Amino acid sequence: MFGTLVAFMVANPATSHALTAILETGGMAAALILLRTPRPEGTAALLVSTYYYGREAGQREHDVKHAGWDAVQAHLGAEFLYGWALPNLQQWVAPTCAAWAVAATILLLRSRNRRAGSALR
């Protein structure tokens, strides 16, 4: 069972990133809701998206440095998506979309609960 899960995650990195982003966003949003921060859903989605962007940009910078780019070109290329491969883009876009979908769902549920609570009063 565990071996199958690991094999799936290795074979489908964009999907596994999206699935883990769902858990990360939900968990972070729950913690931020308990801390009563403003817009916890959006903050959680933004942090998760930024994490995956940095992860892929860092990997891409590492890859292009080893391909012969100098350090400045590699850094700027990684920051501004220049020279990114399709798998890098997929592994950033998939979890970003998943994180924002979770945020939208949480926001919708919280707004419905607020409306239902105010209707009872």
Secondary structure by P-SEA (a helix, b strand, c coil): caaaaaaaaaacaaaaaaaaaaaaaaaaaaaaaaacccaaaaaaaaaaaaaaaaaaaaaaaaaaaaacccaaaaaaaaaacccccaaaaaaaaaaaaaaaaaaaaaaaaaaaaaaaaaaac
